[in-house]
Amino acid sequence: MEKTKGTIKERMLGYSLYFILLVILIVTVVLEPKFISVRNLTNILQMASTRSIIAMGIAGLIIINGTDL
């Protein structure tokens, strides 16, 4: 059998960002239960979609070495 690559410490460091985000989410939900409401999640997705569209446009300009008019 092959051993998995990397030690436990290396794997934990690789997933540390996800762990921190999970802790922040749990603390936020405990302190503000309305955070998980459908209305709030819809609002978050709407705001994120606008920024995502802008980011994809800028990334396209960078990839094709275009200029922003």
C-alpha beads as a LAMMPS data file, in Angstrom:
LAMMPS data file: protein, C-alpha beads

69 atoms
68 bonds

1 atom types
1 bond types

-500.0 500.0 xlo xhi
-500.0 500.0 ylo yhi
-500.0 500.0 zlo zhi

Masses

1 110.0

Atoms # bond

1 1 1 0.000 0.000 0.000
2 1 1 1.148 3.500 -0.783
3 1 1 1.421 6.085 1.917
4 1 1 -0.447 9.329 1.383
5 1 1 1.820 12.184 0.449
6 1 1 2.531 14.763 3.084
7 1 1 2.332 14.653 6.829
8 1 1 -0.766 15.395 8.835
9 1 1 0.632 18.832 9.660
10 1 1 1.124 19.633 5.947
11 1 1 -2.402 18.516 5.121
12 1 1 -3.833 20.567 7.995
13 1 1 -1.971 23.635 6.742
14 1 1 -3.419 23.007 3.281
15 1 1 -6.970 23.067 4.650
16 1 1 -6.480 25.793 7.255
17 1 1 -8.255 28.447 5.199
18 1 1 -11.363 26.270 4.910
19 1 1 -11.270 25.588 8.645
20 1 1 -11.019 29.305 9.449
21 1 1 -13.918 30.122 7.114
22 1 1 -16.016 27.386 8.725
23 1 1 -15.291 28.750 12.215
24 1 1 -16.226 32.282 11.106
25 1 1 -19.466 30.977 9.577
26 1 1 -20.404 29.084 12.733
27 1 1 -19.674 32.076 14.982
28 1 1 -21.685 34.370 12.710
29 1 1 -24.681 32.020 12.687
30 1 1 -24.590 31.673 16.477
31 1 1 -24.381 35.430 17.027
32 1 1 -26.892 36.352 14.290
33 1 1 -29.363 33.536 13.458
34 1 1 -30.944 35.565 10.624
35 1 1 -27.670 35.242 8.698
36 1 1 -28.763 31.854 7.329
37 1 1 -32.179 33.102 6.155
38 1 1 -33.179 32.615 2.519
39 1 1 -33.507 36.366 2.019
40 1 1 -29.977 37.049 3.260
41 1 1 -28.430 34.207 1.244
42 1 1 -30.195 35.489 -1.887
43 1 1 -28.839 38.975 -1.204
44 1 1 -25.294 37.639 -0.750
45 1 1 -25.491 35.690 -4.023
46 1 1 -26.793 38.740 -5.909
47 1 1 -23.941 40.908 -4.655
48 1 1 -21.366 38.216 -5.399
49 1 1 -22.684 37.672 -8.932
50 1 1 -22.167 41.315 -9.879
51 1 1 -18.584 41.274 -8.646
52 1 1 -17.939 37.923 -10.322
53 1 1 -19.078 39.245 -13.707
54 1 1 -16.813 42.279 -13.352
55 1 1 -13.882 40.065 -12.273
56 1 1 -14.356 37.748 -15.277
57 1 1 -14.338 40.744 -17.624
58 1 1 -11.151 42.110 -16.114
59 1 1 -9.539 38.650 -16.200
60 1 1 -10.428 38.414 -19.898
61 1 1 -8.742 41.739 -20.568
62 1 1 -5.628 40.614 -18.742
63 1 1 -5.525 37.283 -20.606
64 1 1 -5.822 38.823 -24.072
65 1 1 -3.549 41.761 -23.206
66 1 1 -6.341 44.142 -24.122
67 1 1 -6.850 47.678 -23.020
68 1 1 -9.713 48.915 -20.920
69 1 1 -11.548 51.554 -22.874

Bonds

1 1 1 2
2 1 2 3
3 1 3 4
4 1 4 5
5 1 5 6
6 1 6 7
7 1 7 8
8 1 8 9
9 1 9 10
10 1 10 11
11 1 11 12
12 1 12 13
13 1 13 14
14 1 14 15
15 1 15 16
16 1 16 17
17 1 17 18
18 1 18 19
19 1 19 20
20 1 20 21
21 1 21 22
22 1 22 23
23 1 23 24
24 1 24 25
25 1 25 26
26 1 26 27
27 1 27 28
28 1 28 29
29 1 29 30
30 1 30 31
31 1 31 32
32 1 32 33
33 1 33 34
34 1 34 35
35 1 35 36
36 1 36 37
37 1 37 38
38 1 38 39
39 1 39 40
40 1 40 41
41 1 41 42
42 1 42 43
43 1 43 44
44 1 44 45
45 1 45 46
46 1 46 47
47 1 47 48
48 1 48 49
49 1 49 50
50 1 50 51
51 1 51 52
52 1 52 53
53 1 53 54
54 1 54 55
55 1 55 56
56 1 56 57
57 1 57 58
58 1 58 59
59 1 59 60
60 1 60 61
61 1 61 62
62 1 62 63
63 1 63 64
64 1 64 65
65 1 65 66
66 1 66 67
67 1 67 68
68 1 68 69
